[in-house]
Amino acid sequence: MAAPDDLAVDQALGDMWDEVLHQHTVSEIAGPTLRFMIALVAGMAQEDVPEALLEFILRVATRDGSLGATKQLRHLYETVPADQEKPTEHFLKHGVEGAYHEIYTHLAAAVPTWAKLAAGGSGGSRKTRQCGIHLLAAAPGESAGTALRACLTAEMRRDGEPDRRVLADLLRPPSDRKETLSVS
């Protein structure tokens, strides 16, 4: 997946898709798989991050783009009782796959990576920025919210005046879905 060959990356991700997320349900392998993918992205230079890899992470983290599911997953992660021995049981108790606890743990830990991608800079594509913004919106924790607000505020003030069309374009899902992830 770190190969500089888009065809190889697409083939690898396609082979994993049904094993990780099938009909909006993640398998037990999803947690370790996303842990690996997120670590891979964090170790790459921005211009080398395959867009398809970011979109794969985003689609799994948001249950294939479901805003309601993303909100529920983030809420469950943020409300795991401190004395819970097995946090996955909190998810299972609410009818959600336990693997999402690991996914959201690593999504939250990668907030600096998502913020860097969302901010753009040298070598980052528009789609890379969009995925970074959406991953910040999905990530649990105040640091993700703070980074997202800073990124969106900076974008609105680029070139000295707010440009809401650019901001709306960045908030449009990278795969051209009609939904937009919640900022709150």
For each residue, the residues with C-beta under 8 A, 3 or more apart:
1: 9 12 13 37 40 50 53
2: 40 44 48
3: 8 9
4: 48
5: 8 9
6: 9 10 50 52
7: 10 11
8: 3 5 11 12
9: 1 3 5 6 12 13 50 52 53
10: 6 7 13 14 52
11: 7 8 14 15
12: 1 8 9 15 16
13: 1 9 10 16 17 52 53 56
14: 10 11 17
15: 11 12 19
16: 12 13 19 20 33 56
17: 13 14 20 21 22 56
18: 21 22
19: 15 16 22 27 29 33
20: 16 17 26 27 29 30 33 34 60
21: 17 18 24 25 26 27 30 59 60 63 64
22: 17 18 19 25 27
23:
24: 21 63 64 66 69
25: 21 22 97
26: 20 21 30 31 60 63 97 99 100 103
27: 19 20 21 22 30 97 99
28: 31 97 98 99
29: 19 20 32 33 99
30: 20 21 26 27 33 34 60 97 99 100 102 103
31: 26 28 34 35 99 100 101 102 103
32: 29 35 36 102
33: 16 19 20 29 30 36 37
34: 20 30 31 37 38 57 60 61 102 103 106 107
35: 31 32 38 39 102 106
36: 32 33 39 40
37: 1 33 34 40 41 53 56 57
38: 34 35 41 42 57 106 107 109 110 113
39: 35 36 42 43 106
40: 1 2 36 37 43 44 53
41: 37 38 44 49 53 54 57 110 113 117
42: 38 39 110 113
43: 39 40
44: 2 40 41 48 49
45: 48 49 123
46: 49 116 117 121 122 123 124 128
47: 122 123 124
48: 2 4 44 45 123
49: 41 44 45 46 53 54 117 128
50: 1 6 9 53 54
51: 54 55 125 127 128 131 174
52: 6 9 10 13 55 56
53: 1 9 13 37 40 41 49 50 56 57
54: 41 49 50 51 57 58 117 127 128 131 132 135 174
55: 51 52 58 59 127 131 174 175
56: 13 16 17 37 52 53 59 60
57: 34 37 38 41 53 54 60 61 107 131 135
58: 54 55 61 62 131 134 135 138 174
59: 21 55 56 62 64 65 175
60: 20 21 26 30 34 56 57 63 64 103
61: 34 57 58 70 73 103 104 107 135 138
62: 58 59 65 66 67 69 70 134 138 181
63: 21 24 26 60 66 69 70 73
64: 21 24 59 60
65: 59 62 173 175 177 179
66: 24 62 63 69 70
67: 62 70 71 179 180 181 182
68: 71 72
69: 24 62 63 66 72 73
70: 61 62 63 66 67 73 74 137 138 181 182
71: 67 68 74 75 182
72: 68 69 75 76 94 96
73: 61 63 69 70 76 77 96 100 104 138
74: 70 71 77 78 104 138 139 140
75: 71 72 78 79
76: 72 73 79 80 90 91 94 96 100
77: 73 74 80 100 101 104 105 108 140
78: 74 75 140 141
79: 75 76 90
80: 76 77 84 87 90 101
81: 84 90
82:
83:
84: 80 81 87 89 90
85: 89
86: 89
87: 80 84 90 91 101
88: 91 92 98 99 101 102
89: 84 85 86 92 93 98
90: 76 79 80 81 84 87 93 94 101
91: 76 87 88 94 96 97 98 100 101
92: 88 89 95 96 97 98
93: 89 90
94: 72 76 90 91
95: 92
96: 72 73 76 91 92 100
97: 25 26 27 28 30 91 92 100
98: 28 88 89 91 92 101
99: 26 27 28 29 30 31 88 102 103
100: 26 30 31 73 76 77 91 96 97 103 104
101: 31 77 80 87 88 90 91 98 104 105
102: 30 31 32 34 35 88 99 105 106
103: 26 30 31 34 60 61 99 100 106 107
104: 61 73 74 77 100 101 107 108 139 140
105: 77 101 102 108 109
106: 34 35 38 39 102 103 109 110
107: 34 38 57 61 103 104 110 135 138 139 140
108: 77 104 105 111 139 140 141 143 144
109: 38 105 106
110: 38 41 42 106 107 113 114 135 139
111: 108 114 115 136 139 141 143 144 147
112: 115 116 147
113: 38 41 42 110 116 117
114: 110 111 117 118 132 135 136 139 144 147
115: 111 112 118 119 132 136 147 150 151
116: 46 112 113 119 121 132
117: 41 46 49 54 113 114 120 124 128 129 131 132 135
118: 114 115 129 132 133 135 136 147 148 151
119: 115 116 129 132 151 154
120: 117 124 128 129
121: 46 116 124
122: 46 47
123: 45 46 47 48
124: 46 47 117 120 121 128 129 132
125: 51 128 129
126: 129 130 169 170
127: 51 54 55 130 131 174
128: 46 49 51 54 117 120 124 125 131 132
129: 117 118 119 120 124 125 126 132 133 170
130: 126 127 133 134 170 171 172 173 174
131: 51 54 55 57 58 117 127 128 134 135 174
132: 54 114 115 116 117 118 119 124 128 129 135 136 151
133: 118 129 130 136 137 148 151 152 170 171 181
134: 58 62 130 131 137 138 173 174 181
135: 54 57 58 61 107 110 114 117 118 131 132 138 139
136: 111 114 115 118 132 133 139 144 147 148 151
137: 70 133 134 144 148 181 182 183
138: 58 61 62 70 73 74 107 134 135 181
139: 74 104 107 108 110 111 114 135 136 144
140: 74 77 78 104 107 108 144
141: 78 108 111 144 145
142: 145 146
143: 108 111 146 147
144: 108 111 114 136 137 139 140 141 147 148
145: 141 142 148 149 184
146: 142 143 149 150
147: 111 112 114 115 118 136 143 144 150 151
148: 118 133 136 137 144 145 151 152 183
149: 145 146 152 153 183
150: 115 146 147 153 154
151: 115 118 119 132 133 136 147 148 154 155
152: 133 148 149 155 156 167 183
153: 149 150 156 157
154: 119 150 151 157 158
155: 151 152 158 163 166 167 170
156: 152 153 162 163 164 167
157: 153 154 160 161 162
158: 154 155 163 166
159: 163
160: 157
161: 157
162: 156 157 167
163: 155 156 158 159 166 167
164: 156 167 168
165: 168 169
166: 155 158 163 169 170
167: 152 155 156 162 163 164 170 171
168: 164 165 171 172
169: 126 165 166 172
170: 126 129 130 133 155 166 167
171: 130 133 167 168 180 181
172: 130 168 169 176 180
173: 65 130 134 176 177 178 179 180 181
174: 51 54 55 58 127 130 131 134
175: 55 59 65
176: 172 173
177: 65 173
178: 173
179: 65 67 173
180: 67 171 172 173
181: 62 67 70 133 134 137 138 171 173
182: 67 70 71 137
183: 137 148 149 152
184: 145
